Amino acid sequence: MSKDFKVDSRAVIGNLDQVVTRSNVALLALVFITNESSLEYFKDLGQEDIGHNLDTLFGELRSIHELLHEENEELREYKLKLQKEWVQNVQ
């Protein structure tokens, strides 16, 4: 195993760790806004409050979706970069 491969492996592990950590933050937010107490909160809302609160909830869901989408795109781009480097090293 070459020294370059070991350095690359550490970089891959570091990048994956960062993506997993950032994704976990978004997933924790999702758990928080979909937990039982949030459900109870929405069940107890008066008719006049539902629209505003649903707007807020869906805004939070869109933000979480965007964060997870960004992390997925970053992983995809990193994977393609690694594949390209691997193909160049094999040839």
Rosetta silent file (secondary structure, phi, psi, omega in degrees, C-alpha in Angstrom):
SEQUENCE: MSKDFKVDSRAVIGNLDQVVTRSNVALLALVFITNESSLEYFKDLGQEDIGHNLDTLFGELRSIHELLHEENEELREYKLKLQKEWVQNVQ
SCORE:     score description
SCORE:     0.000 S_00000001
   1 L     0.000  129.031 -176.252    0.000    0.000    0.000 S_00000001
   2 L   -80.140  160.857  178.605    1.494    3.311   -1.030 S_00000001
   3 H   -62.634  -39.125  178.812    1.911    6.350    1.193 S_00000001
   4 H   -58.427  -41.006 -179.253   -0.426    8.356   -1.101 S_00000001
   5 H   -63.193  -41.103  179.205   -3.181    5.821   -0.589 S_00000001
   6 H   -64.031  -41.546  178.583   -2.897    6.126    3.199 S_00000001
   7 H   -64.044  -45.151  178.825   -3.097    9.919    3.009 S_00000001
   8 H   -61.996  -39.409  179.256   -6.095    9.682    0.676 S_00000001
   9 H   -62.319  -41.126  177.705   -7.782    7.193    2.997 S_00000001
  10 H   -64.703  -38.922  178.448   -7.448    9.609    5.929 S_00000001
  11 H   -65.001  -41.976  178.666   -8.904   12.402    3.786 S_00000001
  12 H   -62.369  -46.928  179.912  -11.827   10.203    2.766 S_00000001
  13 H   -60.644  -43.544  178.748  -12.519    9.245    6.371 S_00000001
  14 H   -62.963  -44.264  178.937  -12.346   12.908    7.425 S_00000001
  15 H   -64.997  -43.859  178.638  -14.697   14.048    4.661 S_00000001
  16 H   -63.340  -39.255  178.349  -17.177   11.286    5.368 S_00000001
  17 H   -61.865  -42.482  179.221  -17.076   12.090    9.074 S_00000001
  18 H   -63.573  -44.253 -178.966  -17.868   15.766    8.362 S_00000001
  19 H   -65.074  -43.532  179.674  -20.787   14.889    6.091 S_00000001
  20 H   -62.531  -42.737  179.774  -22.216   12.400    8.585 S_00000001
  21 H   -62.354  -47.210  179.972  -21.928   14.945   11.405 S_00000001
  22 H   -66.043  -37.701  178.131  -23.646   17.694    9.405 S_00000001
  23 H   -65.554  -37.976  179.268  -26.355   15.287    8.226 S_00000001
  24 H   -62.530  -34.593  177.260  -26.996   14.190   11.803 S_00000001
  25 H   -61.535  -46.108  179.047  -27.719   17.804   12.776 S_00000001
  26 H   -64.387  -40.230  179.824  -30.420   17.992   10.099 S_00000001
  27 H   -67.976  -36.778  175.982  -31.837   14.624   11.131 S_00000001
  28 H   -63.593  -39.504  176.865  -31.939   15.663   14.797 S_00000001
  29 H   -62.589  -40.965  178.625  -33.865   18.777   13.777 S_00000001
  30 H   -62.783  -43.530  177.504  -36.290   16.573   11.863 S_00000001
  31 H   -60.927  -42.362 -177.632  -36.788   14.335   14.901 S_00000001
  32 H   -62.664  -45.618 -175.502  -37.395   17.395   17.065 S_00000001
  33 H   -81.502   -8.024  177.809  -40.086   18.928   14.855 S_00000001
  34 L  -113.584   12.726 -178.013  -41.837   15.589   14.281 S_00000001
  35 L   -76.500  175.044 -175.415  -41.811   14.306   17.857 S_00000001
  36 H   -61.377  -37.889 -179.077  -44.890   13.557   19.942 S_00000001
  37 H   -69.021  -32.863  174.948  -44.933   16.937   21.705 S_00000001
  38 H   -65.753  -41.022  176.911  -44.946   18.743   18.349 S_00000001
  39 H   -60.537  -45.347  178.494  -47.880   16.615   17.266 S_00000001
  40 H   -62.204  -40.137  178.207  -49.708   17.485   20.473 S_00000001
  41 H   -58.007  -47.744 -178.887  -48.904   21.165   19.943 S_00000001
  42 H   -68.471  -33.367  177.913  -50.480   21.129   16.488 S_00000001
  43 H   -64.719  -32.856 -175.454  -53.511   19.179   17.724 S_00000001
  44 L   -89.370   -2.288 -178.374  -54.163   21.843   20.369 S_00000001
  45 L   -69.039  144.612  172.260  -53.859   24.863   18.057 S_00000001
  46 L   -75.518  157.512 -177.877  -56.820   27.073   17.483 S_00000001
  47 H   -53.152  -39.224 -177.079  -58.085   27.410   13.924 S_00000001
  48 H   -69.489  -19.377 -177.834  -56.663   30.941   13.632 S_00000001
  49 H   -96.499  -15.073 -172.755  -53.129   29.741   14.515 S_00000001
  50 H   -62.622  -47.509 -176.637  -52.895   26.701   12.254 S_00000001
  51 H   -56.588  -50.782 -179.142  -51.986   28.506    9.011 S_00000001
  52 H   -62.160  -44.111 -177.966  -49.042   30.438   10.461 S_00000001
  53 H   -68.641  -35.281  176.134  -47.718   27.429   12.357 S_00000001
  54 H   -68.060  -37.628  174.984  -47.978   25.158    9.327 S_00000001
  55 H   -58.488  -44.572  179.417  -46.067   27.754    7.285 S_00000001
  56 H   -64.016  -46.240  179.964  -43.336   27.685    9.917 S_00000001
  57 H   -59.298  -47.654 -178.572  -43.297   23.877   10.066 S_00000001
  58 H   -69.096  -30.012  173.492  -43.048   23.502    6.296 S_00000001
  59 H   -63.462  -42.152  177.549  -40.331   26.162    6.181 S_00000001
  60 H   -65.303  -41.549  177.892  -38.326   24.121    8.677 S_00000001
  61 H   -62.858  -40.632  176.972  -38.917   20.946    6.673 S_00000001
  62 H   -62.639  -40.794  178.646  -37.735   22.692    3.488 S_00000001
  63 H   -62.417  -43.504  178.783  -34.581   23.854    5.295 S_00000001
  64 H   -64.038  -42.804  177.534  -33.849   20.328    6.493 S_00000001
  65 H   -58.955  -45.054 -179.809  -34.444   18.977    2.988 S_00000001
  66 H   -62.259  -42.746  178.713  -32.032   21.554    1.536 S_00000001
  67 H   -61.631  -47.047 -179.655  -29.341   20.690    4.093 S_00000001
  68 H   -66.333  -36.720  177.085  -29.624   16.964    3.420 S_00000001
  69 H   -63.720  -42.986  178.067  -29.683   17.578   -0.340 S_00000001
  70 H   -61.250  -42.678  179.549  -26.496   19.676   -0.088 S_00000001
  71 H   -64.987  -40.474  178.293  -24.760   16.936    1.899 S_00000001
  72 H   -63.115  -43.843  178.022  -25.857   14.333   -0.631 S_00000001
  73 H   -62.574  -40.655  178.964  -24.554   16.471   -3.520 S_00000001
  74 H   -62.455  -43.035  177.215  -21.243   16.979   -1.710 S_00000001
  75 H   -63.168  -42.503  179.960  -20.879   13.235   -1.263 S_00000001
  76 H   -61.579  -46.350  179.525  -21.764   12.619   -4.912 S_00000001
  77 H   -63.235  -40.675  179.766  -19.186   15.163   -6.111 S_00000001
  78 H   -65.935  -41.022  177.993  -16.530   13.733   -3.795 S_00000001
  79 H   -60.925  -45.092  179.228  -17.277   10.206   -5.009 S_00000001
  80 H   -62.841  -39.384  177.690  -16.917   11.309   -8.647 S_00000001
  81 H   -62.257  -45.625  179.160  -13.630   13.044   -7.827 S_00000001
  82 H   -63.962  -40.037  178.123  -12.301    9.882   -6.162 S_00000001
  83 H   -62.315  -43.024 -179.631  -13.445    7.746   -9.090 S_00000001
  84 H   -63.140  -44.992  178.606  -11.693   10.057  -11.555 S_00000001
  85 H   -63.257  -40.223 -179.342   -8.462    9.973   -9.502 S_00000001
  86 H   -63.614  -44.050 -179.743   -8.679    6.195   -9.195 S_00000001
  87 H   -63.157  -41.664  179.195   -9.107    5.755  -12.967 S_00000001
  88 H   -64.311  -36.921 -179.240   -6.123    8.057  -13.626 S_00000001
  89 H   -74.737  -29.055 -179.019   -3.959    6.107  -11.160 S_00000001
  90 H   -74.348  -34.763 -176.429   -4.941    2.743  -12.623 S_00000001
  91 L   -74.099    0.000    0.000   -4.048    3.720  -16.190 S_00000001
